[in-house]
Each structure stands twice: as structure tokens, then as C-alpha cells.
Amino acid sequence: MSNDQQYDPYANGQQGPDVTQTWEGQTWDTQFQPVVQQQQPPVTYEAPYQDPYAQPAYEPSYDNTAYTPPQGAVAYEQHQHQQQPYAAAPAAPAAPVGYDTPVPAYVPEPVAAPAPAAPAGYSSPTTSGNTRITDAQRARAEGRSPVIEPGLQPAALTAVLGLLLAGGAALGPYGLLVPLVLLQGLTAAGWFRLNGMWPARQGIALAFAGGLVADAALLATGREHAAAAILGTLGAWVLLCLVLQLRSQADPDERMYGLMAGVASAALTVVAAGHLGAAPDAVVVGGIAVAATVVARALPLPGPVSLIVALLAGAGAGIAAGGLNDLGGSGALIGLAAGVCALVGLRVASYDYPSRFVHMTAGVALPLTAAAPAVYLLGRALA
């Protein structure tokens, strides 16, 4: 090819008007002129930081997202790419992470410090689960006796509550009402929990309401009509418990079990109101005798010895309390009877692998609740 001015094939088709082109040799069709478009720079990818400790992950392919030039500039792009190689080949990332997202640096896990020595009676803590179980669970798993005594702490709370009843009775019926309501609440909640029914809010509320109604009836009618007020309230609440269980949609066996638990809890709560209907001197003697009995029973003594010591403590407390009021020596009989009833209530609260909650509710309230009929009957007989 010869011409006055060399033809620049990359001048984007712009030539001077005075340029004459002559061709030598084999020629081709010059009517087809490809459309030349501005070349887009090739896409380059910057390889992100690769974690040497990372696990091998799935590497996505970028074949479907590669750069594709326009169809009209295919011929020109092929010729251009022969002279200008790619700036950098795309590198696939080690993990499917966004290109602008920084990869966190490797942080070694802290080594756990050795666990301190566990207290006596418990095993060392583990990561597979909590191996610390209650005394009731351990006794059940080992097949030991289902009777677990509440211990010294519930006995101390019972003694405090008994002394509060004695002090309130010395002040008058309204001074006795405050500790009596607390006793009735603990009785209602503890009995349901003792029978394995929890939360049983409706049954607890119903039994507690029965105790409050009995208290109101006693305050309204006086001690002379205490028996009628207690028995009337008890009959009405038994009927109410029966109606509620008949309207229940539970299974027949479950309804029968709920009926028995509800009636028993309501009966105990209403019977506890007998402290309010008994003679004040008898309530003072009974409260002090129950306090002495449960504390003596909680002492670490052999079984028969502990029982005899507890009864003697109740009778002695009755004599001491009777000497402070008009009962005198008759206080020994009231103290002994109240002590026997307290031991029965304490035994009931200790049965069938009771939990700590049972000990702190039924174990506190049942000794005083069980002593209420004896205090009421002997107080009226000996007054």
C-alpha cells in the first residue's frame, strides 16, 4: 500500500479530506465499515485477604458474569486484544464474601480456666449439663425413704409464726388476724404444691378466699358461734369446689384429683381460722407449744429420742405459758395436744420426696394449722 500520508487504522475513521488512498495487491470489500465504540476497560478483581485458618469453602464461578463486548465491535475488539493483553486476570475469592467487606482476623478462643473445687455434697460442674440435684431428687434416684424432714430453717420460721400468733392473741382478735392470714396463705399454697399441682392459681385463690370468709364470719359472729361459722364456710366451699370441677373440661381422673386437692386445701385453710375462734389464753399456750415442739424435732437426734424430746418440749412450753395466764397446769395438756398435732402436720409436709418450696410453705404452716382444732376444743373445755 502506498499513499501520500500513511493510513492510521486506529484513528477512529477520521482522515483529512486531501488524503488519497491507493491499494496494491489483493483487496477486499470496503463497503462494510464496522461500528467502532469506545472500549470499556477490562474488569479486574482484587483478591481479598485469605484467612490461613479458614475452612475450605465453596468457590463461586464468575463465568456467567464475565465481561462481554458489544456485538458490533467484535472484529475490532479481537484485533485490539491481540496488541493489548489483559491487565490482570480475575482471581476468585477464597470464600463467598463481599468485595468491600473486610475479613475479620483470626482470634484464638480463650482457654477456660480450671474450675474451682466444688463444695462438699456436690460434684464438679460440667459443660454437658447441671449435675447438681436436690435432696429429694437424689433420694428418689437412690431409692431411699420418701420422707424428708424440713429441717431447722422451716422449723425456725414455724416458731416465729407461732410466737406471732401467741402475741396477736394476747393483743386481741384483730392483732391475731394478721399472722393468721399469713398462715392461711402458706397453707393453701403449700398443700397444692405438696400434691404436685402447680401453679394451680385458681385452686390456691379459692382455698385462700375460703379462709378469709371464715375469718370474716368469726369476726362478725363472735367466738360464741365460731363452730357454726367455720362449718358453714367449709360446707359452702366444698360445694363451690365441686361445682367448679364439674364445669372443668379436663379428664375425669384429673378432675377427681383436682377436686380432692381443692377440697382438702380449702378445709385446712378454713380450719386454721379456729385460732381466731379459740380462747385467747389457749391460743397463746398452743402457739408457744408448737414453736417449742418443731424446734426440738429439728435437732439432730435419733428418731425415737427426737420424738420424745419434742413432745416433752411442747408440754413444758405449755406449762410455762399456762403459768402466765389463767390456765395454769392445764396448759400442759393443751401444749402436749398441740405438740402431737404439730408433729402430725410436720410428718405430712415431709412425705413423698418434698421439694424445698414444700418445706418452706407446707412445712412451715401445717404444724400450726393442724394444731388449731386441738387448741379450739381444749381451750373451750378447760377455760
FENWOFEN-V755233 format. One record per residue. N is the residue number from 0. PHI is phi in degrees with one decimal (NA if undefined). PSI is psi in radians with two decimals (none if undefined). NEAR is the number of other ideal C-beta (glycine too) atoms within 12 Angstrom. Layout:
# FENWOFEN-V755233
N_PHI_PSI_NEAR / N_PHI_PSI_NEAR
This chain:
# FENWOFEN-V755233
0_NA_2.31_15 / 1_-131.8_2.41_12 / 2_-158.9_2.85_16 / 3_-67.6_-0.54_13 / 4_-133.0_2.26_16 / 5_-61.9_2.44_14 / 6_-82.7_2.19_19 / 7_-96.7_1.89_14 / 8_-69.3_-0.23_17 / 9_-108.5_0.42_15 / 10_-90.7_0.33_13 / 11_57.8_0.58_16 / 12_73.1_0.22_14 / 13_-103.1_2.00_12 / 14_-129.9_2.79_17 / 15_-73.0_2.70_14 / 16_-70.7_-0.37_7 / 17_-96.6_0.21_9 / 18_-88.5_2.25_15 / 19_-113.4_2.23_14 / 20_-105.1_2.34_19 / 21_-126.4_2.52_13 / 22_-120.6_2.39_13 / 23_-119.2_2.53_9 / 24_85.1_-2.79_8 / 25_-71.0_2.35_7 / 26_-115.8_3.03_11 / 27_-138.5_3.12_9 / 28_-70.7_2.12_7 / 29_-99.6_0.07_9 / 30_-77.7_-0.45_7 / 31_-87.6_2.09_9 / 32_-120.5_1.99_13 / 33_-67.6_2.58_21 / 34_-78.5_2.09_16 / 35_-97.6_2.15_22 / 36_-115.2_2.80_17 / 37_-66.5_2.27_13 / 38_-72.4_2.35_19 / 39_-89.2_2.41_13 / 40_-65.4_2.50_12 / 41_-64.0_2.53_20 / 42_-76.7_2.25_19 / 43_-118.2_2.58_14 / 44_-120.5_2.34_19 / 45_-95.9_2.11_15 / 46_-64.1_2.23_18 / 47_-74.1_3.01_21 / 48_-67.8_2.28_18 / 49_-100.5_2.18_19 / 50_-77.1_2.11_19 / 51_-67.4_-0.30_11 / 52_-101.8_0.02_14 / 53_-74.2_2.62_18 / 54_-76.2_2.57_11 / 55_-61.9_2.26_11 / 56_-119.4_3.00_15 / 57_-71.4_2.25_12 / 58_-100.4_2.00_15 / 59_-72.0_2.63_15 / 60_-94.5_2.53_12 / 61_-111.5_0.38_17 / 62_-65.3_-0.60_10 / 63_-80.2_-0.21_8 / 64_-112.2_0.23_12 / 65_-67.4_2.78_14 / 66_-74.9_2.30_19 / 67_-120.2_2.08_14 / 68_-71.9_2.83_22 / 69_-61.8_2.63_17 / 70_-67.2_-0.55_12 / 71_-73.3_-0.27_14 / 72_-113.7_0.48_21 / 73_-66.0_-0.84_17 / 74_-64.0_-0.73_18 / 75_-69.8_-0.65_25 / 76_-64.5_-0.68_25 / 77_-61.5_-0.76_13 / 78_-67.7_-0.65_16 / 79_-68.7_-0.67_23 / 80_-71.5_-0.39_18 / 81_-69.0_-0.51_11 / 82_-94.1_-0.50_12 / 83_-118.3_1.78_14 / 84_-70.3_2.94_10 / 85_-64.8_2.57_16 / 86_-70.1_-0.74_13 / 87_-159.8_2.48_13 / 88_-78.7_2.43_15 / 89_-66.2_2.36_21 / 90_-108.9_2.29_16 / 91_-76.9_2.42_22 / 92_-70.1_2.79_26 / 93_-74.0_-0.41_21 / 94_-145.7_2.71_22 / 95_-71.8_1.27_17 / 96_-115.0_2.52_22 / 97_-60.0_2.59_10 / 98_-68.9_-0.50_20 / 99_-92.9_-0.05_9 / 100_-88.3_2.10_12 / 101_-71.9_2.46_11 / 102_-84.7_2.17_22 / 103_-65.1_2.54_13 / 104_-73.0_2.70_11 / 105_-71.0_2.20_13 / 106_-116.9_2.01_8 / 107_-66.6_2.51_7 / 108_-69.2_2.40_7 / 109_-68.4_2.48_6 / 110_-81.1_2.18_6 / 111_-67.0_2.40_8 / 112_-73.5_2.63_6 / 113_-62.6_2.40_8 / 114_-67.3_2.48_12 / 115_-69.2_2.85_9 / 116_-65.2_2.33_10 / 117_-75.7_2.65_13 / 118_-66.3_2.89_10 / 119_-64.5_2.40_6 / 120_96.7_-0.12_11 / 121_-129.4_2.61_18 / 122_-84.3_2.94_17 / 123_-70.2_2.55_15 / 124_-67.5_2.53_17 / 125_-127.0_2.91_12 / 126_-89.2_-0.14_9 / 127_-88.3_-0.13_8 / 128_156.0_2.98_9 / 129_-87.6_1.96_13 / 130_-91.6_-0.01_16 / 131_-84.1_2.02_16 / 132_-116.0_2.85_18 / 133_-77.3_2.95_20 / 134_-63.7_-0.65_27 / 135_-65.9_-0.74_28 / 136_-65.8_-0.69_18 / 137_-66.0_-0.72_18 / 138_-65.1_-0.68_21 / 139_-66.8_-0.72_19 / 140_-67.0_-0.59_13 / 141_-87.3_-0.06_13 / 142_73.0_0.43_9 / 143_-82.1_-3.06_14 / 144_-62.6_2.45_16 / 145_-75.2_-0.06_17 / 146_-93.1_2.07_20 / 147_-125.7_2.01_28 / 148_-66.5_2.52_34 / 149_-61.2_-0.64_40 / 150_103.1_-2.99_27 / 151_-77.5_-0.63_19 / 152_-65.5_-0.87_19 / 153_-60.2_-0.60_37 / 154_-64.2_-0.68_38 / 155_-64.9_-0.69_23 / 156_-66.2_-0.66_32 / 157_-63.2_-0.71_49 / 158_-64.1_-0.71_33 / 159_-63.1_-0.78_25 / 160_-65.9_-0.66_43 / 161_-64.6_-0.71_48 / 162_-66.3_-0.60_29 / 163_-64.7_-0.69_32 / 164_-63.7_-0.73_48 / 165_-64.4_-0.77_43 / 166_-66.0_-0.68_23 / 167_-66.2_-0.65_28 / 168_-65.4_-0.60_37 / 169_-67.9_-0.50_25 / 170_-81.0_-0.54_18 / 171_138.5_3.07_16 / 172_-63.2_-0.66_28 / 173_-76.0_-0.46_16 / 174_-70.9_-0.52_21 / 175_-77.1_-0.37_40 / 176_-65.6_-0.66_28 / 177_-65.2_-0.96_22 / 178_-65.9_-0.46_35 / 179_-67.6_-0.72_44 / 180_-63.6_-0.70_31 / 181_-62.2_-0.72_32 / 182_-62.2_-0.73_48 / 183_-67.6_-0.66_45 / 184_-64.4_-0.75_33 / 185_-65.0_-0.63_42 / 186_-65.5_-0.79_45 / 187_-63.5_-0.81_45 / 188_-70.4_-0.72_36 / 189_-67.5_-0.61_47 / 190_-68.4_-0.72_45 / 191_-65.2_-0.72_38 / 192_-69.0_-0.57_32 / 193_-64.4_-0.54_38 / 194_-89.5_0.16_31 / 195_77.0_0.28_21 / 196_-107.4_1.95_28 / 197_-153.2_2.43_19 / 198_-79.9_-0.43_13 / 199_50.0_0.82_26 / 200_-62.7_-0.67_14 / 201_-65.9_-0.77_23 / 202_-66.1_-0.71_36 / 203_-64.7_-0.78_31 / 204_-63.4_-0.67_24 / 205_-66.6_-0.77_36 / 206_-66.0_-0.73_47 / 207_-65.2_-0.66_37 / 208_-64.7_-0.61_28 / 209_-63.5_-0.69_42 / 210_-63.5_-0.71_45 / 211_-65.7_-0.67_28 / 212_-64.8_-0.69_28 / 213_-64.5_-0.70_43 / 214_-62.3_-0.77_37 / 215_-63.9_-0.68_23 / 216_-65.7_-0.67_29 / 217_-67.0_-0.71_37 / 218_-67.2_-0.55_24 / 219_-78.9_-0.65_20 / 220_-96.1_-0.38_22 / 221_92.6_2.96_15 / 222_-67.8_-0.41_31 / 223_-63.6_-0.54_13 / 224_-113.1_0.56_17 / 225_-66.2_-0.71_35 / 226_-64.0_-0.76_26 / 227_-64.7_-0.69_19 / 228_-66.2_-0.72_31 / 229_-69.9_-0.82_39 / 230_-66.9_-0.66_23 / 231_-64.5_-0.77_24 / 232_-64.1_-0.71_39 / 233_-64.0_-0.74_32 / 234_-64.1_-0.74_21 / 235_-63.8_-0.66_23 / 236_-76.0_-0.55_37 / 237_-63.6_-0.74_26 / 238_-64.1_-0.69_20 / 239_-65.9_-0.72_27 / 240_-63.0_-0.68_35 / 241_-64.8_-0.75_22 / 242_-64.6_-0.73_17 / 243_-64.8_-0.67_24 / 244_-72.0_-0.54_28 / 245_-67.9_-0.52_16 / 246_-83.9_-0.10_14 / 247_-73.2_2.63_21 / 248_-99.4_0.19_11 / 249_-77.3_3.07_16 / 250_-67.0_2.72_11 / 251_-58.6_-0.74_13 / 252_-63.7_-0.73_12 / 253_-67.3_-0.64_17 / 254_-66.5_-0.69_21 / 255_-65.0_-0.73_18 / 256_-64.7_-0.73_22 / 257_-66.1_-0.61_32 / 258_-64.7_-0.78_30 / 259_-66.2_-0.73_23 / 260_-66.2_-0.72_32 / 261_-67.0_-0.73_39 / 262_-66.2_-0.74_32 / 263_-65.3_-0.73_33 / 264_-65.9_-0.75_47 / 265_-64.3_-0.68_43 / 266_-65.2_-0.76_36 / 267_-64.6_-0.70_46 / 268_-67.5_-0.68_47 / 269_-71.3_-0.68_48 / 270_-66.0_-0.53_46 / 271_-60.4_-0.40_54 / 272_-68.0_-0.12_48 / 273_-62.9_-0.41_47 / 274_-62.1_-0.58_53 / 275_-75.1_-0.46_47 / 276_-93.4_-0.15_41 / 277_-82.2_2.95_43 / 278_-66.1_2.43_35 / 279_-57.1_-0.69_33 / 280_-64.2_-0.66_31 / 281_-67.7_-0.64_47 / 282_-66.0_-0.67_52 / 283_-63.1_-0.83_42 / 284_-64.9_-0.77_53 / 285_-64.4_-0.74_55 / 286_-63.0_-0.76_49 / 287_-69.0_-0.66_48 / 288_-66.4_-0.73_53 / 289_-64.1_-0.70_57 / 290_-61.7_-0.78_43 / 291_-68.3_-0.62_40 / 292_-67.0_-0.84_46 / 293_-70.1_-0.59_54 / 294_-68.0_-0.72_35 / 295_-66.5_-0.60_34 / 296_-68.2_-0.52_43 / 297_-79.6_-0.12_33 / 298_-69.5_2.55_23 / 299_-74.3_1.37_13 / 300_-123.9_2.77_18 / 301_-58.4_2.73_10 / 302_-53.5_-1.04_17 / 303_-64.2_-0.66_10 / 304_-65.6_-0.72_15 / 305_-63.0_-0.67_24 / 306_-65.9_-0.78_25 / 307_-66.5_-0.71_20 / 308_-64.2_-0.68_26 / 309_-64.9_-0.75_39 / 310_-66.7_-0.71_32 / 311_-65.0_-0.63_25 / 312_-65.7_-0.69_36 / 313_-64.6_-0.77_46 / 314_-66.3_-0.71_32 / 315_-64.9_-0.71_26 / 316_-65.0_-0.60_39 / 317_-65.4_-0.71_48 / 318_-64.2_-0.75_28 / 319_-65.9_-0.73_25 / 320_-71.7_-0.61_42 / 321_-67.0_-0.49_34 / 322_-69.7_-0.29_21 / 323_-87.7_-0.19_19 / 324_-134.0_-2.82_29 / 325_-81.2_-0.13_19 / 326_-73.0_-0.66_34 / 327_65.5_-2.25_20 / 328_-68.8_-0.35_20 / 329_-65.7_-0.31_27 / 330_-63.9_-0.44_41 / 331_-64.2_-0.72_29 / 332_-66.1_-0.75_29 / 333_-64.7_-0.72_45 / 334_-64.8_-0.71_47 / 335_-66.0_-0.76_35 / 336_-64.7_-0.73_36 / 337_-65.3_-0.61_55 / 338_-66.6_-0.71_48 / 339_-62.6_-0.80_33 / 340_-63.0_-0.65_37 / 341_-64.9_-0.68_51 / 342_-66.8_-0.62_39 / 343_-64.0_-0.83_29 / 344_-62.5_-0.63_44 / 345_-67.0_-0.64_44 / 346_-66.8_-0.70_29 / 347_-63.1_-0.72_31 / 348_-71.9_-0.18_45 / 349_-98.4_-0.02_34 / 350_-91.4_2.68_25 / 351_63.1_0.93_21 / 352_49.7_1.06_26 / 353_-69.0_2.65_37 / 354_-87.2_3.08_27 / 355_-65.9_-0.59_23 / 356_-64.1_-0.69_24 / 357_-63.9_-0.72_38 / 358_-63.7_-0.63_39 / 359_-85.2_-0.09_27 / 360_-117.9_-1.24_35 / 361_-67.0_-0.64_43 / 362_-65.3_-0.42_45 / 363_-87.6_-0.70_42 / 364_-90.3_-0.64_51 / 365_-62.8_-0.63_48 / 366_-59.7_-0.74_55 / 367_-73.7_-0.64_55 / 368_-66.6_-0.73_51 / 369_-67.7_-0.45_38 / 370_-81.3_-0.18_52 / 371_-62.3_-0.79_48 / 372_-62.3_-0.68_34 / 373_-66.5_-0.71_40 / 374_-63.4_-0.70_56 / 375_-69.1_-0.84_35 / 376_-70.3_-0.83_27 / 377_-69.5_-0.56_35 / 378_-64.1_-0.68_41 / 379_-73.6_-0.54_22 / 380_-77.0_-0.62_17 / 381_-100.3_-0.10_29 / 382_-70.1_none_24
